[in-house]
């Protein structure tokens, strides 16, 4: 079996797996891996298992790498950030507490407060402090998952009949795993057009999804059904939110429903679950028909045209073939979806509708990112530069939306004014590039004059030497050095701009705290109306500055995907 033939459910099980949180991870791997051909197995190992800390031992058996503990991080940590150290102390106080019982709501408040401080910590743009934050967060979460098994949680049963086991399961299977996996966290969304076709989901959950919007996360013992957050920016997987039941005028509103896998065929349990789900909050109330229609159309177009492009087998394995497929994808996403956003947002005059558009665009872009990541699991594609660039463009588009959605959708300025503001980095680099090219062209003229002078002086006729003027006042070494300095200045201007531009630009490796390709760093520039009607342009700068090529920058900045026979420059 080829890796592209794996079902969505098989990919879900693999990508949601964490050997330190999922006791059944070996069974999951062994149920899928032997069915794949050798190249697909290598790709799955490299792209899914290895990043999750799963390796072969000397006996060719799967083993998992133990994550670093908070104690080990403390011993190894190098930081001058006192606020980070204070947060670290608070984390240690929780996991080192020698108690037999802990109030669940108190624990939720303490944990959420810690992450609130950690996520909003001012790290002054220092990459090493950002890595420190990630290491501390990950170690604390794994330690928390172990610690929670050593105590009993004091839980108020409430309307849903919660108990210590259910709450612990949610904490590990949803809250902790989502915090660790972040963008890779796996769930189903009932508003997706393919939700009703997901035969691996219990029929009860699918039927409830016909009328309600919610997320579905499969745990080891439970199905967790999670209602949409009532405010944009709130974490729907919040531990505190899971525990909370909102009582208003003798009616209880819920954000989460838990169904035991053992109860999926028990009619009374399912009736109670259905009643609980009727108490979910929904974002759709009062939303304009035009906006609802656009979101539905965008999802339909993604399913009908974009998703199949990444599912179809490639007719060959050369980079040119892959690149043409990626260019087709970019053209279609721009034409079918992105170019319609400026018109749709122009009719939205209240915060609720603007937030609704942001929420669904963010979800749409995330789905596209996941589709490209799955496409790149194919052995012939995983090292393709063009598929890597497309992935980066989609990641950057989503980050631009997250960082600047309030500005992009604000009606206080005209579309032209907002578009101009989002396009400042792209315009700035085009200007800088043109200045650099003019200076380099002047150097070329000087070099040609010097070459002509030296050639005549060496090989010219008597009369040509008589007519020869003064020697140019520069040497070849000086010309080459000045050209190198000009290129270096352009390189540095890009790097510096990433620290100063708050909108319209994304430094991928820093803002995602992730290395896409260890040989390059990537800077994405917003393009098109509002900065999101086209995919961003991606400057791919070599980590070794000696490999910097001004023509590569020129191609990216001046490239037009809609011109005939245009190819990406990778």
C-alpha positions in Angstrom: 0.0 0.0 0.0 1.2 3.5 -0.9 1.1 6.2 1.8 -1.4 8.2 -0.2 -3.9 5.3 0.0 -4.1 5.7 3.8 -7.6 6.7 5.0 -8.2 10.0 6.8 -8.9 8.0 10.0 -5.5 6.1 9.7 -3.7 9.4 9.3 -5.7 10.9 12.2 -4.6 8.0 14.5 -1.0 8.3 13.5 -0.8 12.1 13.7 -2.7 12.3 17.0 -0.5 9.7 18.6 2.0 10.7 21.3 3.9 7.8 22.9 4.1 9.6 26.2 0.4 10.3 26.3 -1.1 7.4 24.2 -0.6 4.0 25.9 -1.8 2.3 22.7 0.7 3.9 20.4 2.5 0.7 19.5 -0.8 -1.0 18.5 -1.6 2.0 16.3 1.8 1.8 14.5 1.7 -1.9 14.1 -1.8 -1.8 12.7 -0.7 0.5 9.8 3.0 0.3 9.2 3.3 -3.3 7.9 0.7 -2.6 5.2 2.8 0.1 3.5 5.5 -0.3 0.9 9.1 0.2 1.9 9.3 3.8 0.6 6.1 4.8 2.3 7.2 3.2 5.6 10.4 5.3 5.5 8.4 8.4 4.8 6.0 7.7 7.7 8.9 7.0 10.0 10.7 10.2 9.0 7.8 12.6 9.0 5.4 11.2 11.6 7.1 8.8 14.0 10.5 10.4 14.4 9.2 13.9 15.2 7.0 12.2 17.9 10.0 10.6 19.5 9.5 7.0 18.1 12.6 5.1 17.0 13.9 1.6 16.2 16.1 0.1 18.9 19.0 -2.3 18.1 16.5 -5.2 18.0 14.4 -3.4 15.4 11.6 -2.8 17.9 9.8 0.5 18.3 10.8 2.5 21.4 9.8 6.0 22.4 12.2 8.7 23.6 11.5 10.0 27.1 10.9 13.7 27.1 13.0 16.0 29.2 11.6 16.6 32.7 11.2 20.1 34.2 13.9 19.3 36.7 16.3 18.5 33.8 15.4 21.7 32.0 16.0 23.8 35.1 19.5 22.3 35.5 20.3 23.0 31.9 18.5 26.4 31.5 20.4 29.6 30.5 18.3 32.7 30.8 18.3 36.2 32.3 14.5 36.6 32.1 13.3 36.7 35.7 9.7 36.5 34.7 10.4 33.2 32.9 12.1 32.0 36.1 9.1 33.0 38.2 6.8 31.0 35.9 9.1 28.1 36.1 8.9 28.2 39.9 5.1 28.1 39.7 5.2 25.1 37.5 7.5 23.3 39.9 5.3 24.0 42.8 2.4 22.2 41.2 4.2 19.0 40.0 6.3 18.8 43.2 3.3 19.2 45.5 3.0 16.1 47.8 -0.8 15.9 48.1 -3.2 13.0 47.6 -6.2 15.1 46.4 -6.4 18.3 44.4 -9.4 20.5 43.6 -9.9 20.3 39.8 -11.1 23.9 39.4 -8.2 25.2 41.5 -5.8 23.2 39.3 -7.4 24.5 36.2 -7.1 28.1 37.4 -3.5 27.6 38.3 -2.6 25.9 35.0 -4.4 28.5 32.9 -2.8 31.4 34.7 0.6 29.9 34.2 0.1 29.6 30.4 -1.5 33.0 30.2 1.7 34.5 31.7 4.0 32.2 29.6 2.2 32.9 26.3 2.2 36.6 26.8 5.8 36.9 28.1 7.9 39.6 26.4 11.0 37.8 25.1 12.3 40.9 23.3 12.5 39.0 20.0 15.3 36.7 21.3 15.2 33.3 19.5 17.0 31.5 22.3 14.5 32.7 24.9 11.7 31.5 22.6 13.3 28.1 22.5 13.6 28.2 26.3 9.9 29.0 26.6 9.0 26.0 24.3 11.3 23.6 26.2 9.8 24.7 29.6 6.2 24.5 28.4 6.7 21.0 26.9 8.5 19.6 29.9 5.9 21.0 32.3 3.0 19.5 30.2 4.6 16.0 30.2 5.4 16.2 33.9 1.8 17.3 34.5 0.5 14.3 32.7 2.5 12.0 34.9 1.8 13.8 38.1 -2.0 13.8 37.5 -2.0 10.0 37.7 -0.5 10.1 41.2 -3.4 12.1 42.8 -7.2 12.1 43.0 -9.1 15.1 41.6 -11.9 16.6 43.6 -14.6 17.1 40.9 -18.1 18.5 41.0 -20.2 16.1 38.9 -22.6 18.8 37.6 -25.1 18.2 34.8 -22.8 15.9 32.9 -21.8 13.6 35.8 -18.1 14.3 35.6 -15.7 12.3 37.8 -12.0 12.2 38.4 -11.3 9.7 35.6 -13.2 11.7 33.0 -11.4 15.0 34.0 -8.0 13.3 34.0 -8.7 11.8 30.6 -9.7 15.2 29.1 -6.6 16.9 30.7 -4.3 14.4 29.0 -6.1 13.5 25.8 -7.2 17.0 24.9 -5.8 19.9 26.9 -2.2 18.7 27.3 -1.9 17.1 23.9 -3.3 20.2 22.2 -0.8 22.4 24.0 2.1 20.1 23.0 1.1 19.4 19.4 -0.3 22.9 18.7 -0.9 23.2 15.0 -0.7 19.5 14.5 -3.4 18.7 17.0 -6.0 16.4 15.4 -9.8 16.8 15.6 -12.9 16.6 13.4 -15.1 19.5 12.7 -18.9 18.9 12.3 -19.1 21.9 9.9 -16.8 20.3 7.4 -18.6 19.0 4.3 -16.9 15.6 4.7 -18.0 15.1 8.3 -21.1 13.1 7.4 -19.0 10.8 5.2 -16.6 10.0 8.1 -17.8 6.4 8.6 -15.3 5.8 11.4 -17.1 8.3 13.6 -20.1 6.8 15.6 -23.4 7.4 13.8 -24.8 9.3 16.8 -22.0 11.9 16.6 -22.5 12.3 12.8 -26.3 12.8 13.2 -25.8 15.4 15.9 -23.4 17.2 13.5 -26.1 17.7 11.0 -27.6 20.6 13.1 -24.8 21.7 15.4 -21.2 22.9 15.1 -18.7 21.2 17.3 -15.2 19.6 17.4 -14.7 15.9 18.0 -11.6 14.5 19.7 -11.2 10.8 20.2 -9.6 9.8 23.5 -8.7 6.3 24.7 -11.9 5.8 26.7 -14.1 8.7 25.7 -15.4 10.8 22.8 -15.0 14.5 23.6 -17.5 16.8 21.8 -16.4 20.4 22.1 -18.5 23.4 21.3 -17.1 26.5 19.5 -15.7 29.2 21.7 -18.1 32.1 22.3 -15.3 34.6 21.6 -12.7 34.6 18.9 -9.2 34.0 20.3 -10.4 31.9 23.2 -9.0 28.4 23.4 -12.0 26.0 22.9 -9.9 23.2 24.5 -9.3 25.2 27.7 -9.3 23.0 30.9 -11.2 25.6 32.9 -13.8 25.8 30.1 -14.3 22.1 30.1 -15.1 22.1 33.8 -17.4 25.1 33.7 -21.2 24.8 33.4 -23.0 28.1 32.9 -26.3 28.3 34.8 -28.6 31.1 33.6 -32.3 31.5 34.5 -32.5 27.9 35.6 -31.0 26.6 32.4 -27.5 25.1 32.0 -25.4 26.0 29.0 -22.5 23.7 28.1 -19.3 23.9 26.0 -18.2 20.2 26.3 -20.0 16.8 26.2 -18.3 13.5 27.1 -19.5 10.1 25.9 -17.9 6.9 27.1 -17.0 4.6 24.3 -18.7 1.8 26.3 -22.0 3.8 26.2 -22.1 4.3 22.4 -24.9 1.7 22.1 -26.8 2.6 25.2 -29.9 4.5 24.2 -30.3 6.3 27.6 -26.7 7.5 27.6 -27.1 8.8 24.1 -30.3 10.6 24.9 -28.6 12.4 27.8 -25.7 13.3 25.5 -28.1 14.7 22.9 -29.8 16.8 25.5 -26.4 18.1 26.6 -25.4 19.0 23.1 -28.6 21.0 22.6 -27.0 23.4 25.2 -24.0 24.2 23.0 -23.3 27.9 22.1 -23.2 28.5 18.3 -21.4 31.2 16.4 -23.9 31.1 13.5 -26.8 33.0 15.1 -27.6 36.2 13.2 -24.8 35.8 10.7 -25.5 37.4 7.3 -26.6 35.0 4.6 -23.9 36.4 2.2 -21.2 35.5 4.7 -22.6 32.1 5.4 -22.9 31.4 1.7 -19.2 32.4 1.1 -18.0 30.1 3.9 -20.0 27.2 2.5 -18.8 27.9 -1.0 -15.2 28.1 0.0 -15.4 24.8 1.8 -17.1 23.3 -1.2 -14.5 24.6 -3.6 -11.7 23.3 -1.3 -13.2 19.8 -1.4 -14.1 19.8 -5.1 -11.0 21.4 -6.6 -8.1 21.9 -4.2 -8.1 18.7 -2.2 -8.2 16.4 -5.3 -5.1 18.2 -6.6 -3.2 16.8 -3.6 -4.8 13.4 -3.7 -4.2 12.6 -7.4 -1.1 10.4 -8.1 1.7 12.3 -9.8 2.6 11.3 -13.4 6.3 11.0 -12.6 8.6 12.2 -9.9 10.6 15.1 -11.3 10.5 18.4 -9.6 9.1 20.1 -12.7 6.0 17.8 -12.5 5.5 18.5 -8.8 6.1 22.2 -9.3 3.4 22.5 -12.0 0.9 20.8 -9.6 1.8 23.3 -6.9 1.4 26.2 -9.3 -2.0 25.0 -10.3 -2.9 24.7 -6.6 -1.8 28.3 -6.0 -3.7 29.7 -9.0 -6.9 27.9 -8.0 -6.8 28.9 -4.3 -6.2 32.5 -5.4 -9.0 32.6 -8.1 -11.6 30.4 -6.3 -11.3 31.8 -2.7 -8.7 34.4 -1.8 -9.6 37.0 -4.4 -13.2 37.0 -3.1 -12.3 37.9 0.4 -12.0 41.7 -0.1 -15.5 41.9 -1.5 -17.0 39.7 1.3 -15.4 41.6 4.1 -16.6 44.9 2.7 -20.2 44.1 3.7 -19.3 43.3 7.4 -19.8 46.3 9.6 -19.9 44.7 13.1 -17.2 43.0 15.1 -19.2 39.7 15.4 -19.4 39.2 11.7 -15.8 40.1 11.1 -14.8 37.6 13.8 -17.0 35.0 12.2 -15.2 35.5 8.9 -11.8 35.4 10.6 -12.7 32.2 12.5 -13.7 30.3 9.4 -10.9 31.6 7.2 -8.4 30.5 9.9 -10.0 27.0 10.0 -10.0 26.9 6.1 -6.3 27.8 5.9 -5.4 25.3 8.6 -7.2 22.5 6.6 -5.2 23.5 3.5 -2.0 23.3 5.5 -2.8 19.8 6.7 -3.7 18.7 3.1 -0.3 19.9 1.9 1.5 18.2 4.8 -0.3 15.0 4.0 0.7 15.4 0.3 4.3 15.8 1.4 4.3 12.4 3.1 4.6 10.8 -0.3 8.2 9.6 -0.8 8.6 11.4 -4.1 7.4 14.7 -2.7 8.8 14.9 0.8 12.1 16.5 -0.4 10.5 18.7 -3.2 11.4 22.4 -2.9 8.2 23.6 -4.6 5.9 21.6 -2.2 7.9 23.0 0.7 7.4 26.5 -0.6 3.7 26.0 -1.0 3.5 24.7 2.6 5.4 27.8 3.8 3.1 30.2 1.8 0.0 28.7 3.4 1.5 28.8 6.9 2.5 32.4 6.4 -1.0 33.3 5.0 -2.6 31.9 8.2 -0.1 33.7 10.4 -0.7 37.0 8.6 -4.4 36.6 9.2 -3.9 35.7 12.9 -1.6 38.7 13.4 -3.5 41.3 11.5 -7.2 40.2 11.1 -8.5 43.1 13.2 -6.7 45.6 10.9 -7.5 43.7 7.7 -11.3 43.6 8.4 -11.6 47.0 10.0 -13.8 49.4 8.1 -12.2 52.5 9.4 -9.8 52.7 6.5 -10.5 52.0 2.8 -9.5 48.7 1.2 -6.8 50.6 -0.7 -5.4 52.1 2.5 -5.4 48.7 4.3 -3.9 46.9 1.3 -1.1 49.5 1.0 -0.3 49.1 4.7 -0.2 45.3 4.5 2.0 45.6 1.3 4.6 47.9 2.9 7.3 45.2 3.3 6.9 44.0 -0.3 7.1 47.5 -1.6 10.0 48.4 0.6 12.0 45.4 -0.6 11.2 46.1 -4.3 12.6 49.6 -3.8 15.7 48.3 -2.0 16.2 45.7 -4.7 16.0 48.3 -7.5 18.4 50.6 -5.7 20.8 47.7 -5.3 20.5 46.7 -8.9 21.2 50.2 -10.1 24.3 50.4 -8.0 25.4 46.9 -9.2 24.8 48.1 -12.8 27.0 51.1 -12.2 29.7 48.8 -10.8 29.4 46.7 -14.0 30.0 49.8 -16.1 33.1 50.5 -14.0 34.3 46.9 -14.4 33.8 47.0 -18.2 35.8 50.2 -18.4 38.5 48.7 -16.3 38.5 45.5 -18.3 38.8 47.5 -21.6 41.6 49.6 -20.1 43.6 46.6 -19.0 43.0 44.7 -22.3 44.2 47.7 -24.4 47.2 48.3 -22.1 48.2 44.6 -22.5 47.2 43.7 -26.0 46.2 47.0 -27.8 47.9 48.6 -30.8 50.4 51.4 -30.4 47.9 54.1 -31.4 45.2 52.7 -29.1 47.7 52.8 -26.2 48.5 56.4 -27.1 44.8 57.3 -27.1 44.2 55.5 -23.8 43.1 57.8 -21.1 43.8 57.6 -17.4 43.5 54.4 -15.6 40.1 54.0 -13.7 40.5 54.9 -10.1 39.3 51.6 -8.8 40.6 48.0 -8.9 38.7 44.8 -9.7 39.1 43.7 -6.1 37.4 46.9 -5.0 34.6 46.5 -7.5 33.9 42.9 -6.4 34.1 43.9 -2.7 31.6 46.7 -3.2 29.2 44.4 -5.1 29.5 41.9 -2.2 28.8 44.7 0.3 25.7 45.8 -1.7 24.3 42.2 -1.7 25.1 41.8 2.0 23.3 45.0 2.7 20.2 43.7 0.9 20.4 40.4 2.9 20.7 42.3 6.2 17.9 44.6 5.4 15.5 41.6 5.0 16.6 40.1 8.2 16.3 43.4 10.1 12.9 44.2 8.6 11.5 41.0 10.1 12.1 42.4 13.6 10.4 45.7 12.8 7.5 44.9 10.6 4.5 44.1 12.8 2.2 43.4 9.8 2.7 42.3 6.3 5.7 40.1 7.0 6.3 36.7 8.6 9.7 35.2 9.7 8.7 31.6 9.5 11.3 29.9 11.6 11.0 32.5 14.5 7.2 33.0 14.5 6.5 29.2 14.3 9.5 28.2 16.4 10.1 25.5 13.8 12.8 24.7 11.3 11.4 23.8 7.9 14.7 23.4 6.1 17.9 23.6 8.1 19.7 25.1 5.0 17.4 28.1 4.6 15.4 30.7 6.6 12.1 31.9 5.1 10.6 35.4 5.1 7.0 35.7 3.7 5.6 39.0 2.4 1.9 39.8 2.2 0.6 40.2 -1.4 -2.6 41.3 -3.1 -5.6 43.2 -1.8 -5.6 43.4 2.0 -2.4 41.3 2.0 -4.4 38.1 1.7 -6.0 38.0 -1.8 -2.9 36.1 -3.0 -0.5 33.7 -1.3 2.5 35.5 0.2 5.8 35.8 -1.6 8.5 33.8 0.1 12.1 34.9 0.3 14.3 31.8 0.8 17.6 33.0 2.2 20.5 30.5 2.7 21.8 30.1 6.2 25.2 30.4 4.7 25.2 34.0 3.5 27.8 33.1 0.9 25.0 31.4 -1.1 22.9 34.5 -1.2 21.8 35.4 -4.8 20.3 38.7 -5.6 18.6 37.2 -8.7 16.7 34.7 -6.5 15.3 37.7 -4.6 14.5 39.6 -7.8 12.6 36.6 -9.2 10.4 36.2 -6.0 9.6 39.9 -5.8 8.7 40.4 -9.4 7.1 37.0 -10.1 3.5 36.9 -11.4 2.0 33.4 -11.1 -0.8 34.4 -13.5 1.5 35.2 -16.4 1.9 32.5 -19.0 4.7 29.9 -18.5 5.8 31.4 -15.2 7.6 28.9 -12.9 8.5 29.2 -9.3 12.2 29.9 -8.6 13.4 27.3 -6.0 
